[in-house]
């Protein structure tokens, strides 16, 4: 007899799909999309459709492990849970001060319970150092907050009704599949699709127009579009007057960016800018699907601010199928304080450490004595990985890793604890791509001795002598705690919402179809703030601006090629790299290079090359292709270092400089050289 269990995809993707897991005799045999969930519509990406392969992977961690070899050697022995937890508790108690304990986590699961609920309670009660979680989205998120007031935008389903869609910095086919379905619906109804991306991605192939701008020049393009909207009077003057702040100052700055000037910066034709501005200024409803790749450069925050100004200039927000979407997570205010209990800190104010500069931090003497890593693989994903590895290799650093597999980071652990996968625990999920809340129910019992993250932190809390009753709350109760919020349908009563989630697996947030048709932005002024007084007080300039990259590739310089590192189609950050069927589809680590750049270096397709700069060397296979524009190479990531040809991955080359807003990494702001590998 088969059983079908409702769940939710836990991975860092805007689609946040509702899942149905088929179980026979206690074994999950299939994971598929929930056809009843409008955002999922029964379709899953190639990665998550293979989730049973991941859960039952022969290399799955099923028992606690203790290191017996040198750090990084990957040599461990099996130990019992009591021994592992007792060891961890004793080592944490021996730290000179709780502030020397650092949690390190991100979006290995996007769940509210197995993410930061019990974990945050644990570290708050200890008074441990706090983590500034910046590695993915904080530049763009902060930019939206200064401009629109929060991480808010149009509702994704209405892109199907748009007449013009700008897909800006997103390979939607690979990373936002369900949005792409909506874009195709719009295209069949006559909409024009424009892709703005340095790489001629799979998405660019399918769009009507592709603008292959240089990395880090998005703000210049946005200002040139504003210039053309102004000089041709393609503006909604009433919307600007009623619902924006700082228009005269923004107008003056935009008029400095004629299409010819921006074209020289962006590396495209001025006429392409004029054509796009004409379309954007004369097509309603027009929508922008912005994604996070373009904000991973020095000026990424300001670029998002500039782009986020565009919909208000043409009154696109008046229409439910107009406006902009980068993240909708600001609509989904669950009971985060109730889950994470920041009150447990009391009057203590431990230091905040930026996860994006973990390489610098771990090489700062005595800044961190103990590190607890969960839901992340920093040795593979953090920038300047040679420095990260050096820090993790410290013999005086006590490191605990909660994981499904023995990742690059797990190789440097003192203790590895086996965590459950999504098919084995309860969780609540929101989305940054749509406005639904989803419930994940466990489909199978935990394999081996694996435990949910929340349970691991409960048991650690007991051993650390933390007696607050909050550490007794179980996962089912935590899911219901998350719902103590007034923004959920079908009713304001959490009990009704809970019953609905149990039956259907998802519930919609109470968000208007066109949330800013009459203004009402969640900014201090209630308007779209072209000029942000809050930002002006911090930086001295409250307007968006164009900032050149830290590392501008110079043809005559030692590192003449700009490098970006977009995700390989079948991976999600470093997740799924060890799923054989997906890795077989990727083949091996690749560098994409334009034919003219390859010819100038005497390089051939499929040749082994070394990509290098002052920070390190990355060895991989060359793919000569016009997916790359001249002067830009693509290091498709993120492979585990241990699977690379020389034990590195593309982050051997990235640096630890931070973005203009949000203190985020500038992964796509990187200059390199490429030569044959001897």
SEZA-921396 format. One record per residue (C-alpha): residue number from 1; residue in one letter; x, y, z. Coordinates in nm, 2 decimals. Each point is the difference from the previous one (the first is absolute). Example, Ala and Ser with C-alpha at 12.3 -4.5 7.8 and 13.67 -1.06 7.14 Angstrom:
BEGIN
 resi resn      X      Y      Z
    1    A   1.23  -0.45   0.78
    2    S   0.14   0.34  -0.07
***
This chain:
BEGIN
 resi resn      X      Y      Z
    1    X   0.00   0.00   0.00
    2    X   0.14   0.34  -0.10
    3    X  -0.02   0.31   0.21
    4    X   0.03   0.35  -0.13
    5    X   0.16   0.26   0.24
    6    X  -0.01   0.38  -0.06
    7    X   0.32   0.18   0.03
    8    X   0.20   0.30  -0.12
    9    X   0.33   0.04  -0.18
   10    X   0.26   0.13   0.25
   11    X   0.25   0.14  -0.24
   12    X   0.12   0.36  -0.08
   13    X  -0.23   0.07  -0.29
   14    X  -0.28   0.25  -0.05
   15    X  -0.24  -0.26  -0.11
   16    X  -0.05  -0.18   0.34
   17    X  -0.19  -0.29  -0.15
   18    X  -0.27  -0.20   0.17
   19    X   0.11  -0.37  -0.01
   20    X  -0.18  -0.33   0.01
   21    X   0.21  -0.30   0.12
   22    X  -0.13  -0.35  -0.08
   23    X   0.09  -0.24   0.27
   24    X  -0.03  -0.38  -0.01
   25    X   0.08  -0.22   0.30
   26    X   0.18   0.29   0.17
   27    X   0.22   0.08  -0.30
   28    X  -0.03   0.31  -0.21
   29    X  -0.01  -0.11  -0.36
   30    X  -0.09   0.32  -0.18
   31    X  -0.01   0.38   0.05
   32    X  -0.21   0.21  -0.23
   33    X  -0.15   0.34  -0.02
   34    X  -0.34   0.07   0.15
   35    X  -0.24   0.07  -0.29
   36    X  -0.25   0.17   0.25
   37    X   0.26   0.27   0.09
   38    X  -0.03   0.28  -0.27
   39    X   0.36   0.10   0.03
   40    X   0.13  -0.35  -0.04
   41    X  -0.27  -0.13  -0.25
   42    X   0.13  -0.36   0.03
   43    X   0.35   0.08  -0.14
   44    X   0.34  -0.04   0.17
   45    X   0.35   0.09  -0.11
   46    X   0.24  -0.27  -0.10
   47    X   0.18   0.03   0.33
   48    X  -0.29  -0.05   0.25
   49    X  -0.18  -0.26  -0.22
   50    X   0.30  -0.21   0.10
   51    X  -0.04   0.06   0.37
   52    X  -0.03  -0.37   0.09
   53    X   0.34  -0.06  -0.16
   54    X   0.14   0.27   0.24
   55    X  -0.18  -0.14   0.31
   56    X   0.10  -0.36  -0.06
   57    X   0.35   0.09  -0.13
   58    X   0.26  -0.27   0.09
   59    X   0.23   0.27   0.14
   60    X  -0.27   0.15   0.23
   61    X   0.12   0.08   0.35
   62    X  -0.20  -0.22   0.24
   63    X   0.20  -0.01   0.32
   64    X   0.21   0.26   0.20
   65    X   0.36   0.01  -0.09
   66    X   0.32   0.12   0.18
   67    X   0.31   0.11  -0.17
   68    X   0.30  -0.24   0.02
   69    X   0.23   0.15  -0.27
   70    X   0.13   0.34  -0.08
   71    X  -0.25   0.28  -0.07
   72    X  -0.10  -0.02  -0.36
   73    X   0.10  -0.37  -0.04
   74    X  -0.36  -0.12   0.03
   75    X   0.10  -0.27   0.25
   76    X  -0.26  -0.08   0.26
   77    X  -0.12  -0.27   0.23
   78    X  -0.36  -0.08   0.09
   79    X  -0.11   0.10   0.35
   80    X  -0.33  -0.01   0.19
   81    X  -0.23   0.30   0.04
   82    X   0.07   0.03   0.37
   83    X   0.38   0.01  -0.05
   84    X  -0.03   0.25  -0.28
   85    X  -0.23   0.23   0.18
   86    X   0.19  -0.02   0.33
   87    X   0.32   0.08  -0.18
   88    X  -0.16   0.30  -0.17
   89    X  -0.15   0.13   0.32
   90    X   0.32  -0.03   0.19
   91    X   0.20   0.17  -0.27
   92    X  -0.25   0.29  -0.02
   93    X   0.01   0.04   0.38
   94    X   0.38   0.02  -0.02
   95    X   0.00   0.29  -0.24
   96    X   0.14   0.31   0.16
   97    X  -0.31   0.21  -0.05
   98    X  -0.34  -0.09  -0.17
   99    X   0.07   0.28  -0.25
  100    X   0.28  -0.22  -0.14
  101    X  -0.27  -0.25  -0.12
  102    X  -0.12   0.07  -0.35
  103    X  -0.30  -0.16  -0.17
  104    X   0.04  -0.01  -0.38
  105    X  -0.31  -0.08  -0.21
  106    X  -0.19   0.11  -0.30
  107    X  -0.26  -0.16  -0.23
  108    X   0.09  -0.37  -0.02
  109    X  -0.36  -0.01   0.11
  110    X  -0.23   0.30  -0.04
  111    X  -0.23  -0.15   0.28
  112    X  -0.09   0.22   0.30
  113    X   0.03  -0.29   0.24
  114    X   0.30  -0.19  -0.12
  115    X   0.17   0.33  -0.09
  116    X   0.03   0.25   0.28
  117    X  -0.27  -0.09   0.25
  118    X   0.15  -0.22   0.27
  119    X   0.35   0.08  -0.12
  120    X  -0.05   0.37   0.06
  121    X  -0.15  -0.06   0.35
  122    X   0.30  -0.21   0.08
  123    X   0.26   0.26  -0.11
  124    X  -0.20   0.29   0.15
  125    X  -0.02  -0.17   0.34
  126    X   0.38  -0.07  -0.01
  127    X   0.07   0.36  -0.10
  128    X   0.20  -0.12  -0.30
  129    X   0.13   0.22  -0.27
  130    X  -0.27   0.09  -0.26
  131    X   0.03  -0.06  -0.38
  132    X  -0.07   0.26  -0.26
  133    X  -0.16  -0.22  -0.27
  134    X   0.11   0.18  -0.31
  135    X   0.13  -0.26  -0.24
  136    X  -0.28   0.00  -0.25
  137    X  -0.25   0.29  -0.01
  138    X   0.07   0.27   0.25
  139    X   0.12   0.27  -0.25
  140    X  -0.32  -0.02  -0.20
  141    X  -0.22  -0.05   0.31
  142    X   0.14   0.32   0.16
  143    X  -0.04   0.18  -0.33
  144    X  -0.36  -0.09  -0.02
  145    X  -0.06   0.11   0.36
  146    X   0.15   0.34  -0.07
  147    X  -0.21   0.04  -0.32
  148    X  -0.33  -0.19   0.05
  149    X   0.01  -0.03   0.38
  150    X   0.04  -0.38   0.02
  151    X   0.07  -0.31  -0.21
  152    X  -0.33   0.04  -0.18
  153    X  -0.12   0.02  -0.36
  154    X  -0.26  -0.13  -0.24
  155    X  -0.16  -0.34   0.04
  156    X   0.17  -0.25  -0.23
  157    X  -0.31  -0.16  -0.15
  158    X  -0.10   0.33  -0.17
  159    X   0.31  -0.01  -0.22
  160    X  -0.21  -0.23  -0.22
  161    X  -0.20   0.32  -0.09
  162    X   0.29   0.23  -0.07
  163    X   0.06   0.14  -0.35
  164    X   0.38   0.07   0.05
  165    X   0.22  -0.20   0.24
  166    X   0.36   0.10   0.08
  167    X   0.18  -0.31   0.14
  168    X   0.29   0.18   0.17
  169    X   0.30  -0.20   0.13
  170    X  -0.19  -0.33   0.01
  171    X   0.03  -0.33  -0.18
  172    X  -0.36  -0.08   0.07
  173    X  -0.01  -0.33  -0.18
  174    X   0.27  -0.13   0.24
  175    X  -0.08   0.19   0.32
  176    X  -0.36   0.11  -0.01
  177    X  -0.18  -0.26  -0.21
  178    X  -0.35   0.08   0.10
  179    X   0.04   0.37  -0.07
  180    X   0.12  -0.11  -0.35
  181    X  -0.33  -0.18  -0.05
  182    X  -0.18   0.32   0.07
  183    X   0.23   0.20  -0.24
  184    X  -0.08  -0.26  -0.27
  185    X  -0.37   0.05   0.06
  186    X   0.05   0.37  -0.05
  187    X   0.21  -0.05  -0.31
  188    X  -0.27  -0.22  -0.16
  189    X  -0.24   0.29   0.06
  190    X   0.23   0.24  -0.18
  191    X   0.23   0.12   0.27
  192    X   0.36   0.10  -0.08
  193    X   0.28  -0.16   0.21
  194    X   0.33   0.18   0.05
  195    X   0.29  -0.17   0.18
  196    X   0.27   0.22   0.16
  197    X   0.30  -0.21   0.09
  198    X   0.37  -0.01  -0.08
  199    X  -0.04  -0.37  -0.08
  200    X  -0.21  -0.13  -0.30
  201    X  -0.18  -0.24   0.23
  202    X  -0.26  -0.26  -0.08
  203    X  -0.25   0.27   0.09
  204    X   0.16   0.26  -0.23
  205    X  -0.03  -0.26  -0.29
  206    X  -0.38   0.00   0.04
  207    X  -0.05   0.37   0.04
  208    X  -0.08   0.25  -0.28
  209    X   0.29   0.22   0.09
  210    X   0.33  -0.06   0.19
  211    X   0.21   0.29   0.13
  212    X   0.34  -0.15   0.10
  213    X   0.12   0.28   0.23
  214    X   0.33  -0.01   0.18
  215    X  -0.01  -0.13   0.36
  216    X  -0.06   0.29   0.24
  217    X  -0.15   0.25  -0.25
  218    X  -0.37  -0.05   0.08
  219    X  -0.04   0.34   0.17
  220    X   0.14   0.17  -0.31
  221    X  -0.25  -0.17  -0.22
  222    X  -0.28   0.09   0.24
  223    X   0.10   0.37   0.00
  224    X   0.01   0.00  -0.38
  225    X  -0.35  -0.14  -0.01
  226    X  -0.11   0.28   0.24
  227    X   0.17   0.25  -0.23
  228    X  -0.20  -0.11  -0.30
  229    X  -0.32  -0.01   0.20
  230    X   0.06   0.36   0.10
  231    X   0.11   0.15  -0.33
  232    X  -0.29  -0.17  -0.19
  233    X  -0.25   0.07   0.28
  234    X  -0.10  -0.37   0.04
  235    X  -0.08   0.07   0.36
  236    X  -0.31  -0.03   0.23
  237    X   0.02   0.34   0.15
  238    X  -0.30  -0.05   0.23
  239    X   0.15  -0.32   0.15
  240    X   0.33   0.17   0.05
  241    X  -0.16   0.30   0.17
  242    X  -0.23  -0.20   0.22
  243    X   0.21  -0.30   0.09
  244    X   0.37   0.07  -0.02
  245    X   0.26   0.20   0.19
  246    X   0.31   0.18  -0.14
  247    X  -0.09   0.02  -0.37
  248    X   0.17   0.33  -0.08
  249    X   0.33  -0.13   0.13
  250    X  -0.03  -0.34  -0.17
  251    X  -0.10   0.18  -0.32
  252    X   0.32   0.21   0.01
  253    X   0.22  -0.30   0.05
  254    X  -0.17  -0.21  -0.27
  255    X   0.05   0.27  -0.26
  256    X   0.37  -0.04   0.04
  257    X  -0.03  -0.35  -0.15
  258    X  -0.06   0.03  -0.38
  259    X  -0.03  -0.33  -0.17
  260    X   0.34   0.04  -0.16
  261    X   0.17   0.05   0.33
  262    X  -0.17  -0.31   0.15
  263    X   0.06  -0.21  -0.31
  264    X   0.37   0.06   0.04
  265    X  -0.01  -0.11   0.36
  266    X  -0.23  -0.30  -0.06
  267    X   0.17  -0.12  -0.32
  268    X  -0.32   0.00  -0.21
  269    X  -0.14   0.23  -0.28
  270    X  -0.17   0.33   0.09
  271    X  -0.29  -0.09  -0.23
  272    X  -0.07  -0.31   0.21
  273    X  -0.05   0.23   0.30
  274    X  -0.23   0.23  -0.20
  275    X  -0.20  -0.29  -0.12
  276    X  -0.05  -0.15   0.34
  277    X  -0.09   0.34   0.15
  278    X  -0.26   0.05  -0.28
  279    X  -0.15  -0.34   0.08
  280    X   0.00   0.06   0.37
  281    X  -0.14   0.35  -0.02
  282    X  -0.28  -0.09  -0.24
  283    X  -0.12  -0.35   0.11
  284    X  -0.24  -0.06   0.28
  285    X   0.01  -0.21   0.21
  286    X   0.38  -0.03   0.01
  287    X   0.17  -0.22   0.26
  288    X   0.35  -0.06   0.12
  289    X   0.12  -0.33   0.14
  290    X   0.32   0.09   0.18
  291    X   0.22  -0.26   0.15
  292    X   0.29  -0.01   0.24
  293    X   0.29  -0.07  -0.24
  294    X   0.03   0.36  -0.11
  295    X   0.04   0.13   0.36
  296    X   0.32  -0.20   0.06
  297    X   0.24   0.28  -0.10
  298    X   0.13   0.30   0.18
  299    X  -0.29   0.23  -0.11
  300    X  -0.26  -0.27   0.02
  301    X  -0.22   0.16   0.26
  302    X  -0.01   0.33  -0.19
  303    X  -0.07  -0.19  -0.32
  304    X  -0.31  -0.16   0.15
  305    X  -0.11   0.35   0.14
  306    X   0.03   0.15  -0.35
  307    X  -0.20  -0.29  -0.17
  308    X  -0.26   0.01   0.28
  309    X  -0.07   0.37  -0.09
  310    X  -0.11  -0.08  -0.35
  311    X  -0.35  -0.14   0.06
  312    X  -0.11   0.32   0.18
  313    X   0.12   0.22  -0.28
  314    X  -0.24  -0.16  -0.25
  315    X  -0.28  -0.08   0.24
  316    X   0.05  -0.37  -0.04
  317    X  -0.11  -0.06   0.36
  318    X  -0.36   0.10  -0.10
  319    X  -0.05  -0.34  -0.16
  320    X   0.01  -0.34   0.17
  321    X   0.22  -0.12  -0.29
  322    X   0.23   0.29   0.03
  323    X   0.28   0.10   0.23
  324    X   0.30  -0.20   0.12
  325    X   0.08  -0.31   0.20
  326    X   0.33  -0.08   0.16
  327    X  -0.13  -0.15   0.32
  328    X  -0.34  -0.03   0.15
  329    X   0.12  -0.11   0.34
  330    X  -0.09   0.33   0.17
  331    X  -0.36  -0.10  -0.04
  332    X   0.04  -0.32   0.20
  333    X   0.05   0.12   0.36
  334    X  -0.02  -0.32   0.20
  335    X   0.06   0.01   0.37
  336    X   0.38   0.01  -0.02
  337    X   0.05   0.14   0.35
  338    X  -0.22  -0.27   0.15
  339    X   0.21  -0.26  -0.19
  340    X   0.35   0.14   0.07
  341    X  -0.06   0.17   0.34
  342    X   0.25   0.29  -0.02
  343    X  -0.12   0.09   0.35
  344    X   0.22  -0.29   0.12
  345    X   0.30   0.23  -0.06
  346    X  -0.12   0.23   0.27
  347    X   0.23   0.31   0.03
  348    X   0.30  -0.18  -0.16
  349    X   0.11   0.13  -0.34
  350    X   0.25  -0.24  -0.14
  351    X   0.19   0.09  -0.32
  352    X  -0.14  -0.05  -0.34
  353    X   0.22  -0.17  -0.25
  354    X  -0.05   0.01  -0.38
  355    X  -0.03  -0.35  -0.15
  356    X   0.14   0.13  -0.33
  357    X   0.34   0.09   0.16
  358    X   0.03  -0.33   0.19
  359    X   0.34  -0.04  -0.15
  360    X   0.13   0.31   0.16
  361    X  -0.18  -0.07   0.33
  362    X   0.14  -0.35   0.05
  363    X   0.35   0.13  -0.07
  364    X  -0.04   0.27   0.26
  365    X   0.17  -0.13   0.32
  366    X  -0.24  -0.11   0.27
  367    X  -0.31   0.17  -0.16
  368    X  -0.18  -0.34  -0.02
  369    X   0.08  -0.31   0.21
  370    X  -0.29  -0.22  -0.09
  371    X  -0.21  -0.02  -0.31
  372    X  -0.33  -0.17  -0.06
  373    X  -0.09  -0.04  -0.37
  374    X  -0.35  -0.10  -0.11
  375    X  -0.19   0.05  -0.33
  376    X   0.31   0.12  -0.17
  377    X   0.33  -0.11  -0.16
  378    X   0.23   0.30   0.05
  379    X   0.32  -0.17  -0.11
  380    X  -0.16  -0.04  -0.35
  381    X  -0.23   0.31  -0.02
  382    X   0.17   0.28   0.18
  383    X   0.23   0.24  -0.20
  384    X   0.38  -0.02   0.00
  385    X  -0.01  -0.36   0.10
  386    X   0.37  -0.04   0.05
  387    X  -0.03   0.23   0.30
  388    X  -0.32  -0.19   0.11
  389    X   0.19  -0.33  -0.01
  390    X   0.29   0.14   0.19
  391    X  -0.24   0.12   0.27
  392    X  -0.18  -0.33   0.02
  393    X   0.33  -0.19   0.03
  394    X   0.09   0.17   0.33
  395    X   0.06  -0.28   0.26
  396    X  -0.12   0.23   0.28
  397    X  -0.34   0.06  -0.17
  398    X  -0.27  -0.24   0.12
  399    X  -0.24  -0.07  -0.29
  400    X  -0.33  -0.17   0.00
  401    X  -0.19  -0.07  -0.33
  402    X  -0.36  -0.11  -0.03
  403    X  -0.03  -0.16  -0.35
  404    X  -0.15  -0.25  -0.24
  405    X   0.33  -0.08  -0.17
  406    X   0.37   0.03   0.06
  407    X   0.04   0.33  -0.18
  408    X   0.32   0.21  -0.03
  409    X  -0.09   0.17   0.33
  410    X  -0.08  -0.33   0.18
  411    X   0.35  -0.12  -0.09
  412    X   0.13   0.27   0.24
  413    X  -0.24  -0.08   0.29
  414    X   0.10  -0.14   0.33
  415    X  -0.35  -0.14   0.04
  416    X  -0.25  -0.07  -0.28
  417    X  -0.37  -0.05   0.10
  418    X  -0.24  -0.16  -0.25
  419    X  -0.30   0.21  -0.08
  420    X  -0.33  -0.10  -0.15
  421    X  -0.10   0.09  -0.36
  422    X  -0.33   0.17  -0.09
  423    X  -0.18  -0.34  -0.03
  424    X   0.07  -0.07   0.37
  425    X  -0.12   0.30   0.20
  426    X  -0.26   0.27   0.06
  427    X   0.05   0.35  -0.12
  428    X  -0.17   0.32  -0.11
  429    X   0.11   0.19  -0.31
  430    X  -0.06   0.34  -0.15
  431    X   0.12   0.11  -0.34
  432    X   0.19   0.29  -0.15
  433    X  -0.16  -0.06  -0.34
  434    X  -0.37  -0.03   0.08
  435    X  -0.23   0.08   0.29
  436    X  -0.10  -0.34   0.14
  437    X   0.10  -0.18   0.33
  438    X   0.06  -0.37  -0.03
  439    X   0.01  -0.29   0.25
  440    X   0.24  -0.28  -0.02
  441    X  -0.11  -0.33   0.16
  442    X   0.24  -0.28   0.05
  443    X  -0.05  -0.28  -0.25
  444    X   0.23  -0.26   0.14
  445    X   0.18  -0.07   0.33
  446    X   0.35   0.14   0.03
  447    X   0.26  -0.23  -0.16
  448    X   0.27  -0.15   0.22
  449    X   0.05   0.22   0.31
  450    X  -0.06   0.33  -0.18
  451    X  -0.18   0.27   0.20
  452    X  -0.17   0.33  -0.10
  453    X   0.20   0.31   0.06
  454    X  -0.24   0.12   0.26
  455    X   0.02  -0.32   0.20
  456    X   0.38   0.02  -0.01
  457    X   0.00   0.35   0.15
  458    X  -0.26  -0.11   0.26
  459    X   0.23  -0.28   0.12
  460    X   0.30   0.23   0.00
  461    X  -0.19   0.26   0.20
  462    X  -0.07  -0.26   0.27
  463    X   0.36  -0.09   0.02
  464    X   0.10   0.37   0.03
  465    X  -0.23   0.04   0.29
  466    X  -0.26   0.22  -0.18
  467    X  -0.32  -0.05   0.19
  468    X  -0.24   0.25  -0.16
  469    X  -0.33  -0.18  -0.09
  470    X   0.04   0.11  -0.36
  471    X   0.26  -0.27  -0.05
  472    X  -0.27  -0.26   0.06
  473    X  -0.22   0.12  -0.29
  474    X  -0.02  -0.27  -0.27
  475    X   0.01   0.05  -0.37
  476    X  -0.38  -0.04  -0.05
  477    X  -0.05   0.28   0.25
  478    X   0.27   0.21  -0.16
  479    X  -0.19  -0.02  -0.33
  480    X  -0.31   0.14   0.17
  481    X   0.20   0.27   0.19
  482    X   0.11   0.13  -0.34
  483    X  -0.36   0.06  -0.10
  484    X  -0.07   0.25   0.28
  485    X  -0.04   0.28  -0.25
  486    X  -0.30   0.19  -0.14
  487    X   0.09  -0.02  -0.37
  488    X  -0.12  -0.35  -0.09
  489    X  -0.31  -0.12  -0.18
  490    X  -0.25  -0.17   0.02
  491    X  -0.05   0.17   0.33
  492    X   0.19   0.20   0.26
  493    X  -0.03  -0.29   0.24
  494    X   0.33  -0.20   0.01
  495    X  -0.20  -0.32   0.08
  496    X  -0.20   0.04  -0.32
  497    X   0.32   0.06  -0.19
  498    X   0.16  -0.30   0.15
  499    X  -0.29  -0.23  -0.09
  500    X   0.01   0.14  -0.36
  501    X   0.37  -0.07  -0.02
  502    X  -0.04  -0.36   0.12
  503    X  -0.26  -0.06  -0.26
  504    X   0.13   0.19  -0.30
  505    X   0.37   0.06   0.07
  506    X   0.00   0.37  -0.08
  507    X  -0.19   0.32   0.09
  508    X   0.01   0.34  -0.17
  509    X   0.10   0.32   0.17
  510    X  -0.24   0.29   0.01
  511    X   0.17   0.22  -0.27
  512    X  -0.19   0.22  -0.25
  513    X   0.03  -0.08  -0.37
  514    X   0.16   0.33  -0.08
  515    X   0.15   0.10   0.34
  516    X   0.13   0.35  -0.10
  517    X  -0.26   0.11  -0.26
  518    X  -0.08   0.29   0.24
  519    X   0.34   0.03   0.14
  520    X   0.01  -0.10   0.37
  521    X   0.35  -0.13  -0.01
  522    X   0.14  -0.12   0.34
  523    X   0.26   0.28   0.00
  524    X   0.01   0.28   0.26
  525    X  -0.17   0.23  -0.25
  526    X  -0.24  -0.25  -0.14
  527    X   0.15   0.07  -0.34
  528    X   0.25  -0.16  -0.23
  529    X   0.31   0.17   0.13
  530    X   0.23   0.09  -0.29
  531    X   0.17   0.22   0.26
  532    X   0.04  -0.18   0.34
  533    X   0.07   0.22   0.29
  534    X   0.09  -0.31   0.21
  535    X   0.26  -0.09  -0.25
  536    X   0.13   0.36  -0.04
  537    X   0.06   0.01   0.38
  538    X   0.22  -0.32  -0.03
  539    X   0.18   0.05  -0.33
  540    X  -0.04   0.37  -0.08
  541    X  -0.18  -0.07  -0.32
  542    X  -0.37  -0.10   0.01
  543    X  -0.03  -0.05  -0.38
  544    X   0.09  -0.31  -0.19
  545    X   0.34   0.02  -0.18
  546    X   0.22  -0.20  -0.23
  547    X   0.31  -0.14   0.17
  548    X   0.27  -0.18  -0.22
  549    X   0.11  -0.35   0.11
  550    X   0.29  -0.04   0.24
  551    X   0.18  -0.21  -0.27
  552    X  -0.06   0.15  -0.34
  553    X   0.17  -0.23  -0.25
  554    X   0.26   0.19  -0.20
  555    X   0.10  -0.15  -0.34
  556    X   0.37   0.10   0.06
  557    X   0.00  -0.09   0.37
  558    X   0.11  -0.33   0.17
  559    X  -0.36  -0.11   0.03
  560    X  -0.19   0.11  -0.31
  561    X  -0.31  -0.21   0.03
  562    X  -0.30   0.07   0.21
  563    X  -0.14  -0.32   0.16
  564    X  -0.35  -0.07   0.13
  565    X  -0.09  -0.33   0.16
  566    X  -0.37  -0.08  -0.07
  567    X  -0.14  -0.33   0.13
  568    X   0.03  -0.31  -0.21
  569    X  -0.35  -0.09  -0.12
  570    X  -0.02  -0.32   0.20
  571    X   0.14   0.12   0.33
  572    X  -0.13   0.24   0.26
  573    X   0.29   0.17   0.16
  574    X   0.20  -0.30   0.12
  575    X  -0.31  -0.22   0.05
  576    X  -0.06  -0.29  -0.23
  577    X   0.36  -0.01  -0.11
  578    X   0.03  -0.35   0.14
  579    X  -0.32  -0.13  -0.16
  580    X   0.15  -0.22  -0.28
  581    X  -0.27   0.04  -0.26
  582    X   0.02   0.38   0.03
  583    X   0.38   0.01   0.00
  584    X   0.00  -0.23  -0.30
  585    X  -0.21   0.26  -0.18
  586    X   0.25   0.28   0.09
  587    X   0.30  -0.21  -0.10
  588    X   0.28   0.18   0.18
  589    X   0.09   0.35   0.11
  590    X  -0.01   0.23  -0.30
  591    X   0.12   0.35  -0.10
  592    X  -0.19   0.16  -0.29
  593    X   0.20   0.23  -0.22
  594    X  -0.07   0.19  -0.32
  595    X   0.17  -0.14  -0.32
  596    X   0.20   0.32  -0.05
  597    X   0.14  -0.01   0.35
  598    X   0.09  -0.37  -0.03
  599    X   0.17   0.05  -0.34
  600    X   0.20   0.29   0.13
  601    X   0.14  -0.23   0.27
  602    X   0.05  -0.30  -0.23
  603    X  -0.27  -0.20   0.20
  604    X  -0.23  -0.27  -0.14
  605    X  -0.34  -0.12   0.10
  606    X   0.01  -0.28   0.27
  607    X   0.36   0.08   0.09
  608    X   0.11   0.00   0.36
  609    X   0.08   0.36   0.10
  610    X   0.10   0.19   0.31
  611    X  -0.19   0.31   0.11
  612    X   0.20   0.22   0.23
  613    X   0.06   0.33   0.18
  614    X   0.19   0.11   0.31
  615    X  -0.23  -0.20   0.22
  616    X   0.04  -0.35  -0.15
  617    X  -0.02  -0.24  -0.29
  618    X  -0.31  -0.20  -0.12
  619    X   0.04  -0.28  -0.24
  620    X  -0.29  -0.10  -0.22
  621    X  -0.11  -0.09  -0.35
  622    X  -0.05   0.27  -0.26
  623    X  -0.32   0.04  -0.19
  624    X   0.04   0.23  -0.30
  625    X  -0.34   0.15  -0.06
  626    X  -0.18   0.32  -0.10
  627    X  -0.20  -0.03   0.32
  628    X   0.29   0.22   0.13
  629    X   0.05   0.35  -0.13
  630    X   0.35   0.11  -0.09
  631    X   0.20   0.09   0.30
  632    X  -0.22  -0.19   0.25
  633    X   0.04  -0.36   0.11
  634    X  -0.25  -0.21   0.20
  635    X   0.12  -0.24   0.27
  636    X  -0.31  -0.21   0.05
  637    X  -0.05  -0.10   0.36
  638    X   0.00  -0.10   0.27
  639    X   0.18  -0.33  -0.01
  640    X   0.14  -0.15   0.32
  641    X   0.37   0.07   0.02
  642    X   0.08  -0.37   0.05
  643    X  -0.16  -0.07  -0.34
  644    X   0.21   0.26  -0.18
  645    X   0.31  -0.09  -0.21
  646    X   0.24   0.17   0.24
  647    X  -0.21  -0.01   0.32
  648    X  -0.14   0.35  -0.05
  649    X  -0.31   0.15  -0.14
  650    X  -0.09   0.34  -0.15
  651    X   0.00   0.17   0.34
  652    X   0.38  -0.04   0.01
  653    X  -0.01   0.31  -0.22
  654    X  -0.26   0.22   0.16
  655    X   0.08   0.27   0.26
  656    X  -0.14   0.11   0.33
  657    X  -0.08   0.36  -0.09
  658    X  -0.36   0.10   0.08
  659    X  -0.28   0.16  -0.19
  660    X  -0.10   0.36   0.03
  661    X  -0.32  -0.09   0.19
  662    X  -0.07  -0.30   0.21
  663    X   0.36  -0.11   0.08
  664    X  -0.03  -0.28  -0.26
  665    X   0.26  -0.18  -0.20
  666    X   0.10   0.13  -0.34
  667    X   0.03  -0.35  -0.16
  668    X  -0.06   0.13  -0.36
  669    X   0.26   0.28   0.04
  670    X   0.31  -0.19  -0.08
  671    X   0.29   0.03  -0.25
  672    X   0.20  -0.30  -0.12
  673    X   0.23  -0.14  -0.26
  674    X  -0.03  -0.34  -0.17
  675    X   0.28  -0.21  -0.15
  676    X   0.05  -0.37  -0.10
  677    X   0.06  -0.23   0.29
  678    X   0.33  -0.19  -0.04
***
